[in-house]
């Protein structure tokens, strides 16, 4: 049953992303190198528990930073090769690869997109609201919600309990949120063009005219 649920969620997300044709936003130079570099790191994060042979060493998602850098449609499409490379490097079965794609990638990215839209709609348009709100708190909440749903819907690995697994995933979510918030702060300060979800005209207050 869970295989069908995961497959349905994945197909729905990919179909929606393809329908939006996000590659039209790319210029002739191609994707910026931070996008490629972060995507290359994600298979290391996603397979962390397998690389160290410790089920409680929970993987980091990284999907929320990818969302802030690319927007939702491109982030969804970028996560597909990430999942395939994780499967090859970590020796995952296809069903487990699909579960990680959905619950480490698609679900937290989609929740973060929804919560991020709410932050933009109802909170002040201020630089620190973007950094702390979308970069940190939205990331933490999105990944913890995805973790709760994943643990509730999937059987826990042998030798672990649901409570231990939940604790590990929530700690990983907070760690990922700190990393995402730090990177977003750096990007906003030095390379705001690397964030598709940020614009100075929205989040920097206009200077009064002399």
Secondary structure, 3 states (H helix, E strand, C coil): CHHHHHHHHHHHHHHHHHHCCHHHHCCCCCCCHHHHHHHHHHHHHHCHHHHCCCCCCCCCCCHHHHHHHHCHHHHHHHHHHHHHHHHHHHCCCHHHHHHHHHHHHHHHHHHHHHHHHHHHHHCCCCHHHHHHHHHHHHHHHHHHHHHHHHHHHCCCCCCCCHHHHHHHHHHHHHHHHHHHHHHHHHHHHHCHHHCCCCCHHHHCCCCCCC
